[in-house]
């Protein structure tokens, strides 16, 4: 690494290795250096708050940087890079230090060797999932210049992807001596109470303690008089101290997903509070003092137990969102109900009040919870509740199911073939639902209602919910319903405890318990299939399962190419015992279509009874090992153990091999691959594997937004089969994805789920003079460790994994002299609205011309991740205009529906030191507001309805 100067503006040139490829990044506003677990950031300007936009994903970026020299070498661009051990130069003290997620002993070692330099650090992030975090805490009070400290868990995940809390439960007493500290993040840890030393941090302005186990806040919490942002999401807070009213500088307060039952009157003293989130608690009422919060913009009270709200909330002058959804409100004051910004869905408005008596168990008054897409937990009390998850799953907890309040965590997971084991002929109809805590026994069974993809209505299949015990999957008793209101198929089951759940379609299963006296079992799919158990067949009762797979003559003819070959339905028999039966069991199968047993012309040499070993994928002809009896319509034989049985009538030899081929084809789906590029942005590519009969409807739906080649030729795939896509011939994809390795994108084919992914592609080739004509190829199996670029040359032969190849074309860049867009294409968009003023596409282009080299800092302050900034810089290297436009319009498209997006843009410019651009934006907005008011007056609506009046008043 070398730090070069160009005039008065220092320029950082960094050599980094990303996924095995060397790249040269220049022009960064700050330098991030990661060596093993250490990340150093050197500031070229005031970077206070510059890390607020970084997401946790940045801790996992596969960058490796080396510091100080043992060996010097020169890269292709002529910039020197040096290798060696971590070291801090005295001439350039580093002001930000991050450790992720490698061991902390390197940080401790660095502190011992270069204490003077480390104590000058202003920004520090530590991974609280490491073993040495407790030891590391002891040195933190020595970092007296520290301004921002992140002690965050959640970096480690369990085998199913759930975040694991950090181990912090306390902080050292002298931690309160960090007088420069303004930002503290303790989220995803194990604090049950807030350490007393925190209230001594007189300059603290941002405090994040979300995802802990806090049950209360200290009485002297109000001493944090400079606190502007406090986040305590998903804790166990039961009440708030009266001193919370002393936080007069507080602007954002988020206490959602706790167990608050009441609020102190003093909360009305937070005169500067702009957003207050109290959703997901147990509030039955809120104090009238909330009407004193004159600066409040948003008030979130959804998913509580509110039975009344103060009418005075309607008088809050700056309020533009009041969320009262999913409460127990039967009456709303007219002053509130008439406001357009009030949300009331999920309340029993107008319904008569019918209080429950203590002995009633009716569910009519159960709390109703509607979870937002970003919520993954809720609280269940002994009173029970009904919960509707954003994905459409419904949960019903009857009264008394829980003896104490329990926090339920949930998530939906993409099925992984490594642990979601489908049986032959199973069809997956849903994603995996995980409900926690695992293993906790409820006093009454909890009902789960899961939506699933519809299947063809065929009588030989059934829909069941399957659950995972940690060792194996088992079927649950399932009822299916069609919800007309939501137009969804739902699978219902009841469980005494939580685990993992999914919905599948399987062959209809008939089962019975066989006692010593014997019994009869027949198929409901084909009643002609019977199994007779004689007396004395077993000493202990056994559970027998029977499944039938029908085979149509047309399918058999198409596969075999022989109109003379015929077959009966396949019969699968299984039991819960590994012992053979004590006496032979009699099995009756119908003869193949068109064959009669009493006909003197029946050629017994053409009749074959096959026994299937599906694990070995072998079908054996056992005709000579059993005695076959024929009636007019049936063949009868006896066996002492169970498996698959199949009756054939054919002249073919080697019938076992033919049966194996037919059986495999019966399990396969005919599919086509599509690769389409978005019309407005050809670098955005949609890949999908579609069953043959769905191709035309899918293409019709995508036609307006995408273009591309015709679908691939038809190929055949199994349910749950893995495959991957590889971009070739100069086309690359973003490798920073969990489902991508070495430029290969992994898929799993499920016939009734969407096998679709949309990604951005780039090319290292120069597109200024010519287009890049590449391709995407699809291959069977999991992504191998190494797939050569010329894999497409070896596509033939019995062991070929190649499935299909489709062309991808990235057009030549169109550069126009003097055009600030510089070939960059973007859709029309406007930020804001008529009342607050618009920023048009032309306005954004004008703003882009003035941003210059500050675009990365501005992007981070807008909320883009460091990963996104890096990718924009790499994809548009050597073209500053395109970097700026890509950053600005990417953010604008993501936030076009946000009512506060213009305000956020102004704030980001100010935080980035660009007051000039902030002033320009505010001038544009003021002009837009003035024009809107003039237009209202011009058409005579200034004395119109209250809706118009309130709209004008808010401008």
N, C-alpha and C positions, 0 to 999 in steps of 0.2 A: 504494500500500500504506500502510495506517495501522495503528499499534499502539495499541489502545485498552485502557484499564484499567476494570475493573468491581470495585470494592472492592479487596481485596488480591490478587485473582487476575487476572493479566494475560490478556487475550483477544486472540487474533490474528485479524484479519479480512483475508482475502486475496481480491483480485479476480483471476480467472484466465480465460484463454481456452482452451477445449478443443475442437479440431476445429471451430472457427468459432462455437461457442456460448458465451455468457457464463454462468458459474455463480458463486455466492457461497458460500464455505466458511468456516464460523466454528467456533471452539472447538478448533482444533488445539493439541496440546501442544507442538509445535515448528513453526517456520515454514520451509518450503522455497521458496526463490526462485530461479527459473531465468531468466537473461537471456542469450539466445544460448547460449553454452557454459557459463555459470557458474550454479551452484546454491549458494545460501547457506542455512544452517540456523541459526536463533537458538534457543537453549535457554531454556525457562522453568523447567526443573528439571534435575537431574543426568541427562544423556542418555548416560552411558558405556555403550557396547554397544548403543545403540538402533538402530544401523544393521545389526546382525548379521542381521536377518531380511530385509533388502532384497535382492531379486534383481536380476540384470543387466537385466531387462526395464525396471526403473525408469529406466534411462538413456535409454530411448527414449520415455518418456511425452511426448505432444504438448502439454505445458503451456508457456506463455510468460508470464513475469512481468516487470514493469518496476519500476525503482527510482528514487527521488529525482525531484524535480519539475522539469519544464520546463512541462508543461501539467497543471493540475488539472481533474478532472471528477468528477461524482457519478453513481454507478450508481443503479439503480432502488430499491435498499434504503437509499439515503442515505449509504452509505459512500464516502468519498473515496478515489480511487486516483490515483496520479501516474505520469507517464511521464518517461523520460530515460535517462541513461547509468548503468552500474553504479557504486554508491558505497556505502561503509561508514560508518555513523554512529558517531562516537566514543562517543556516549552508550550505544549498544547494540552492542558489538563482537560480530561473528559468530564462532562457534566451529566451524562446519563449512562446508567449501567443496568443491564437487564440480564437475568439468568433464566434460561429455559432449556429444555426441561431436564438437562443433564445435572449431575451431582453438584451440590453447592460447595464442596470442599475446595474447588478452584477459586471461588470467590473469597473464601476464608484465607486461602493461601495468598491471594493477591493482597488482601487487607494486611496480612502480616508483613509482606515484603515491601509494599508501597503504601503504607498507611496515610502518609501526608497527601498523596494524590487522591486516594479513594475517599478520604473525608471531605473532598471538595465536590463530590457527586451531588447533583441537584435532583435527579430523577432516578428512581430505583424500582425495579420490578423483581419479585422473588416468587418462585414456584412453591406453594405451600403443600404440595403433594410429595415433597422430598423428605428424606429421613433427617437431614441436617438442619431443617428449618428452625427448630427450637434453639439449637446452638447458635445459629446465625443471628437470632433476635438480640443476643447479648451485645453485639457490636453496633446495633442501629443507633442508640443514643449518641454515639460518637460522631455521627454524620450530621453535624450541626447546620450545614447549609442545605439540607434536604428540603425540597419543595413538594415533590410528588412521590408517594410511596404506595406501591401495589403489593399487598401480601395476599395473594389470591389462590384458592384451590380450584378444583374443576379441570385441571390440565390432564389428569389421569382418567382413564375410562375403564369400565369393566368389560368383560368379553362381549357384552351386548351393546356397548357404546354409551352406557349411562355415565354421566360425570360423577366423579368421586370427590367428596369433600376433603378439604385440607385438614391438617391435624391441629391447627391453632385453637386454643381455648382461652389464652390470656396473653398479655404483653408485659414486658419488664416495667417496673414502677417508674424508672427515670425516662421512659419513653415520652412523657409529657414535657421534657426539656427541649423537644424539637420545635423551637419557636418559629422557624421558617416554613414549617410544613403547612401547606394549603390544601393538599389533595391526599386523601387516604382511602384506599379500597381494601376492605377485609372480606369481600364476598366469597361464597363457597367454602366456608370454614365451619368450625364446630363451637363457636362462641354461644354460651347460654346466657351470659350477661355481658354488658359492655364494660370493658376495663375502665376503672376510674381515672386512669392517667389520660384518657382521650379528652376529657372535659378540661384539661389543662392546656390544650393546644389552642392558644388564644387566636391564632391567625388561620385556623382551619376554615376553609370555605366549601369544600366538597367532601362528604362522608358517605361511603357506600358499604353497607353491612348486609346486603341481600343474601339469601340462601344460607342462613345460619340457623341457630336454634334459640334466638333471643326470646325471653319471656317478658322482658320489661326494659325500660330505659332508666338511668340514674336520675335522682331528683334534681341534681345540679346540671342536668343536660342543657338548661338554658344559658349556661355560661359561654356556650359557643356562639357568641353574638355576631360573629362574622360569617356564620354558616349560610350559604346560599342554596346548596343542593344537598338533600338528605334522602337516601334510598335504603329502605329496609324491607324489601320485597321478600315474601315467602319465609317468614319467621313464625314465631308463636307469641307475638305481642298480645297481651290481654288488655292493657290499658296504657295511657300516656300520662307522663307527669305534668303537673300544672305549669311547670317552668317552660314547657314547649312554647308558650306564648311569648317568651322573651327572645325568641329567635327572629327578631324584627327584620333581618336581612334575607330571610329565607324566601326563595323564589320557586323552588320545585320540591315538593314533599310527596314521596311515594311510599305508602304503607299498605299496599295491596297484598292479598293472600296472607293475612294474619288472622287472629281470633279476637279482634277488638269488638267489644259489646257496647261501648259508649265512648264519647269524646269529651274532654274538658271544655268548659266555656272559654278558657283562655286561648283556644285554637283560633278564635276570632280576632286575636291580636296580630296575626301574621299578615299585616297590611300589604306587604310587597309580594305575597305568594301569587304566582301566576298559574301554576298547575298543581292540583291536589288530587291524589289518587288514593281512594279508600275502598276500592272494589275488593270483593272476595273476603269480606269480614262477616261479623255477626251483628251489625248495627241494626237496631230496631227504630232508631230515630237519630237525628243530628241536631246539634244546638242551634238556636236562632242566631247565635253570634257569627255563624258563617256568612251571614248577610253583610258583615263588616269588611269582608275581603274584597275591597274595591278594585284591586289589581288582577283578580282571578279571571283567567281565560278559560280554563277547563276544570270541571269538577266531575270526577268519576266515582259513582256510588253504586255501580251495578253489582249484582250477585251478593246482596246483603239480605237482611230480613226486615227492611224498612216497611212500616205500616203508615207512615206519614212523613211529609217533608214541609218545611216552613215556606209559606207563600212569599216571604221576603226574598227568597233566592232569585225571584224573577226581577228584582231591582238591581242586581249586580251589573254595573255599567259596561264592563268589558267581557262578560261571559259569552262565549260562542259555542260551548258544548257542555251540556248537562246530561250525564248518562245515568239513568235510573232503571235500566233494564234488569229483569229477573229479580224483582223484589216481591213484597206482599202488598203492594199498593192497590187498594180498591177505590180510592178517591184521590184525585189530584186537584189542587187549587187551580181555578180557571186562569189565574195570572201566569202560572207555569205551563199549563197544558197548551196555551195558545202560542207559546214561543216555538219558532221553527227549529231551534237548536236542541230541543229536549227529546231524549230517546226513552221510550216507555215500553218497548216490546218485552213480553214475558211477565207482565203483571196481571193480576185478576181484576182489571178495572171494571167497575160496575157490578161485580158479582156480590151477592149477599154474604155477609160474614157469618160463618158457622163454626164457632170455636169447638175444638175437640175436648172431650172429657178425658180424665186421666186413664180411663179404661178403654178408650177407643183405640183401635189399631188401623183405622181407615187411612188410606194414603192421599185423601183429597186435599189435605193441608200440608203435604210434604214440601219442603223447600225445593224450589226448582232452580238449578244452576245451568247457565248457558256459558260454556267456556269459549274464550276467544282463541284464534289460531295460534297466538304466541303463549298461551297458558298451557301448563303441563301438570297441574296439580290442583286439588281442591280439598276441602275439609268436610268430613262426615261426622255428624254428632249422633248420639243415641236416638234422637228424634227421626233419623233417617233423612233421605233426600232423593231427588231425581236429578241426574246430571246428563246434559247433552254436550258431547265433545264436538269440537269444530269439524272433525272428520265424519260426523254423522252417527257415531256410536253413542248408544244410550245405556246408562247404568241406573239401576233401581235398587236403593238400599232401604228395605222395609224398617219401620220403627223397631228398635231393639236389636238390629243386626250388629251394631257396635255398642259396646258397654261404655266406652269413653270416646272423646273426640280423636279422630284418626285422620291424618293427612294422606290422601290417596295420590300417588304419582302415576302417570301414564305416558306412553309414547307408542307410536306406530313405527314399525321397523320393516325395511325391505327384506323379503325372504332370502335367506342365504342357504344354498343347497348343502352347506357343510353341517347344518343342524336342523334345517327343515327337511325332513326325509319324507318324500312322497312315495306312496305305494304305487304299484302298477295300476294304471287307469284312473288314478286320482287327478283331479283338476283343481288347481288353486284358484279361489275366488276372492281373496282379500289379502291385504297385508297382514303382518303379525302385530297383534295388540299385546303390549306388556302392561300389566297392572301390578303396582306395588303398594304396600309391602308384601313380599312373597311369603306364603305359608301361614300368614295370620288367619286363624280360624274365626269366622263370623258366627254369631249366635243364631242367625237365620241366613238362609241362602240369598246371595245377591244375584239379581238378574242382569244378564248382559245381552244387549241387542245390537248385533253387528250388521251393517249393510254389506252386500256382496254383489259381485257381477252376475248378471242374469245368465242362465244357461238355457239350452234348448230343452223344452219340456218333453223328456223321454222317460218312459215309465221304469226303465231299468237302472236309473240313477237316483241318488238321494243327496240332499245337502245336510252336512253335519258340521258342528263346531268341534274342533280338535284342540286339545290342550297339552302343554309340554310340562312334564314334572321335573325337568332337569336331567332326566335319563332317557325318557322315551315319550312319544306322543300317544294319546288315547282319545277315543271319541266320547263326546258328551251327548246326553239326551237333548235333541234339538227340535225346535218347532220353527217353521218358516211362515212368514207373513208378507203380504204385499201392501205397502203403505201408499194409498192413493194420493194423499196430500203431498208427500215428498217424491212419489213415483220411484220408490226404491224397494228392492227385495231385502228383507231383514231376517236374520237367523237369531233365534232366541234360545238361551240356555241359562241354567241356574247353577251357581257354584258356591261351595262353602269357604273357599279361600282363593287367593289370586296367584296367577302365574302368567304364562304366555298363551295366546289364543289366536286361532285363525279359522277361516271358513273354507271348506273344500267340498267338491262334488265327488262322490265315490259310487261304485257299483252298489246297488241295493243289497243290504246285508240282512239275511234271515238267520236267526240263531235260536237255540233251545238248550236246555240242560238235560243231559241224558242220564237217567237213573239206572239202577241195576235192573229194573223191570223192563227197560227198553222204551223206545218211543218212535215216532215218525216225524220227519222234517221234510217240508217241501218248499219250493221256491215260489214267491209271489210274483216274480217276473215271468216265469214259465211253470205253471202248476204241474206240467207233465214231468218235471224233474223232481224225483223223490229219493229220500235216503231213509232206509228202514233199519232200526237198531233192535236186534232181537233181545229177549231176556238173557241176563248173564253176560252182556257184552262188556261190562265194566264193573269193577268193585266199588269205585267211588264215583259220584256224579261228575260229569265233564260238560263243559260248555262247547257247543259245536256252532260254527259259523259257516254259512253257505252263501256264495255269490255266483251270479251267472252273467256272462258276457255273450250277447247274441251276435251272430255274424250273418250279415245279409248275403244272399246268393250273388247279388251284383258286385259287392265289394270283393268277394272271394274270386269271382270270375275275372275282375279287373287285375287283381294281384297275381293270380295263378296263370291267367291266359288260357285256361282249360275249362270249357263249359261242362265237361263231364265230372269234374271234381266237385264234391259237396261235403259240407261239414255241419255237425250239430252245434248248438251253443256250447261255449266253454263253461265248465263247472269247476269252481274252486271250493274245496272243503278244507277247513282248518279247525284245530281244537286247542284247548289250553293245557294239554298234557303231552308229554313226549313219549308216552308209552303206547304201544300198539294195542288194539282192541283184543279182548279175550276170545271173541267170536267174530266171524266175518260179518261185515256190514254190507247190506244189499243196496246197490245204486241203480236207479232207473233213469236212462237218458232217452230223449226222443231220437228217432232215426233221422239222418239228414233229409232235407226236403226232397220229395220225389222218390224216396226209397221206402218200400214196404217189406216187412219181415216175413209175411206168410206167402209172398209171391214165389212161386216155384222158380222164377227166373232170377231170384236174388243170388248174386255171385258172392259167396262168403269170402272169397279170396280178395275181394276189393274192399272189405270192411276192416278198418284199423282202429284200434283203441290206443290212444296216445296218453302217456303220463308225462307231465311237465315238471321239470326242476328249473324254476325261474332264476334262482341264484346262479346256477351253472349255465343258464340259457340253453338247455338241452330238452328236446322232446323225444322220449323213447317209445318205440312201438312195443306194447305189452300184450298184444293180441294173443300170442301163444302162451302167455303166463296166466291167463284167466279163462274162465268158462263163460262164453257169451251166449246168452239165451235171447231169442227174438220172438216178439209178438208182432201183431200187425203194424204197430206204430212205434214200439219201443225196443231198446236193447237193454238187457239186465245183466249185471255182473257183480261180483263180490270182492271186497278189499278189506285189509286189516289196518291200513294207515292211510292218511289223507294227503292230498296234493291237488294239482290241476289235472282234469281229465277232459279229453276231447275225442269225439267219435268222427271218423272220416270215412268217405266212400269215394275211392279213386283208383285208377289204374297205375298211378305214378309209383315209381320206386323211390327209395330214400325219402320216405314220407316225413321222417323226422326233420330233415333239413328244410323241406318245403313248409312244414308247420312253423318252424322257427322264423322263416321269412315272413309268413303271413301274420304271425303274432306280433312281430316287430312293426310291421306296417300298420296294424290295427292301433298301435300306441302312438304313431307318429301323426304330426300335423303338417299339412302342406302350407308353406309360408312364402312370402316374397319380402325382399328388403327394399326400402326406399331411402334415398338420400336427396334431400331438397335444400335449397338455399333461399334465405329470405330475400324477397325482391328488393327491399329497401336497404338491405345490408348483406351482401353476398358472403361476408365472412362468418355469418351466423348460419350454421348447418344443422338440420334436423335429421336424425337417423332413427329408423324404426323398423322393427320386424313385425309384419302384419300377416295374420292368417289369410289364406287365399281368398276366402269369401268376403273379407272385410276390406280388401284393397281399394276397390272402387269408391265405397263410401268415405274412406279416410282421405283419398286424394281429392275428392270433391269438396270436402270440408277445408282442406289446406290450400286449395287452388288460388284463392284470392291473395294470399300472403306469401306463397312460396312458388318457386319454379325449380325444375330439375329434370334429370333424365327419366325415362320410363322405369318402372320397377324391375328388379332383377328377375331372372328366370326362377321358376318354382323350385324350392328345395324342401326337404323334410326334416323336422326336428321333433325331439321328445319334449314332453312337459317337464319343465325344470332344467332343461339342458343349458349349459353355459356356452357362450360364444363371445367373440370380441371383434371390434372394428379397428382397423389400422389405416391411417392416412399415409399415402405413399406418393412418390414422385414430386417432391418439393413442397408438399402440404404438411403442416404441423398443427398439433392441437396443444392447448394449454395443459401441461402435465401436472399442474398443481391441483389435482382432484383426487379424492379418495378412491374413485373407481377407475383411475387411469395409472398405467405404469409404462414408462418408456414410450409414451405416445400411443399406447394401445388402450382402448376404452372397452371395459368389460360389461357384458350384458348377461341376463338370465331370461330365457324364454318361458313365459307363462301365457297360455293360449287366451285367457280371459282377462289379463291385466295388460296395461299399456307398456309395451317394450320400446319405449321412446326416450331419447335423450337429445338435448339441444345444446350445442357447444359452439365456441368460436374457434376458427382456424386462422392460421397465419402462414406466411411463407418467408423463408430466409432469402429467397430470390428477389432480384430487383424488378419491381412491377411498374416502374416509371416508363419503360419502353415497350413492354410486352406483358400479356396475361400469363398466368401460371396455370398450366393444364395438368392437374394431378388426378388422384383417384382415392377412393376408399374401398378397402377389401374387408370381407367378413370371413372369419375362421371359426371352426369348432373348438370347443374346449376353453379352459381358463387361460388367462394371459401368460404365455411362457416367459421365462426370464430374459430370453433374447430371441427376437424375431428379426432376421436379416431384412434389409430393404428390398432385396430381390426375391422375397418369399413368393411373389406372384408367379415366378417362373416355374415353380415346382408345384403344379396344381393337379397333376394327373396321377393316377395310380390308386390302388385300393386303400392306401393309408393316408390319402390326401385329406387335410383338414380345411382346405379352401372351400368356401361356400359360394361367394359371389363378389363381383367387383363393379363399382359404379363410378362414373367420371365426376370430378369436382373441378370447377374452373373459377379462379380468382381473377376478375377483370383487371385490365391495365388501369393504373391510377390516372385520373384525368386532372392534370394540373393546369390551372388558368392563371395567367400573369395578373397580379393584383387582386386576386380573389382570396379573401382571408380564409375561406373554407378549405382551400388547397386540396381539392379533390375529396374532401370528407363529406359524406352524405348523411343527412339526418332528416327525420320526419318533422312536419310542422308541429309546433307546440307553443302554448302560451302558459306562463306561470302566473298564478293568482286568479282574481276574478274581477267582475265589473266594479264591485264595491270597493275593494282594497287596491285596485289598480293592476294592470297587466304588465308582465315582461314578455314581449313578443320574441319571436325567433330573431328578428332584426336587432332587437335590443341586446340579446345574448351575443350575437356576432360582434356588436360594438364593444361589449364588455370584454370579449375574448381578445380583441386587438390590444387591450391595455394591460393584460395580465402579465405577459412576459415570463421571466424565469421563476416567478413566484408560484407557478401553477401547482407544484407538488405540495407546498405548504397549504395553499388554499384548498386543494383536494382533500387533504387530511382533515382540515378544519370543517369541511363540508360533510365529513363522515365516511368518505371512501377509505377503504382499508389500505394498509401499506402494500398488500399483495396486489390490489387493483392498480395502485399507482405504479408499481414496478412493471406490471404487464402493459399498461398504457405506454410507459416510457420505452419498453423494449419493442412493442409492435409498431411504434412510430419513431424509432430512433433516427437521428439526424434530421428530424422535421419537427421543430418546436411548435409551429402553428397547429399541426395535427395533434400533437400531444395535448395542447391546451383545449382545442375543440373537443377532442375525445373525452377528456376529463369533465369539461363543463356540461356537455350535452348528455353524457352518461348519467351524471348526477341529476340533470333536469328531467330526463325521462323517468328515472326511478322515483322522483319526488313530485311529479306533475300533479298528483291528486292531493298532495299535502297542502292544507290551507295556510300553513306557516312557512312554506318553502321560500318565499321571497324574503321574509324576515331572517330565515336561517342563512340565506346567501349574504345578506348585509352583515350579519354577525360574523360570518366566516371571513369576509373581507377585512373587517376591523381587527379580528384576532390575528390575521396574517400581516398586519401593518399596512394595509392598503385602504386607508381612509378615503383616498381620492376616488376609488371605484365605489366604495360604500356610499359616498355622497352622490355620485352619478346615478346609482340605482334608486336612492331615495328621491332624487329629483324627478326621475322617470315616473315613479309611483305617485308622487304628489301631483304631477301633471295629469296622470290617468284618473286620479280621484276627482280633480277639479273638473275635468271633462264630463265625468259621470254625473256629478252634481248639476252641472249646467244642462245636461241632457234631460235630467229629471225635471228641472224647473221649466225647461223649454216646452215639454209636452204636458205641463200642468199637473204633475203628479206629486208636487212638493207638499200638498195638503191631502194626500190620498190616504189609503188604509194604514192601519197600524204597522202592517208588515213593511211597507215602504218607509214609513217614518223611522222605524227601528233600524232599517238597513242604512238610511242616510245618517242617523245618529251615530252609527258605529264607524263611519268613515273618518 
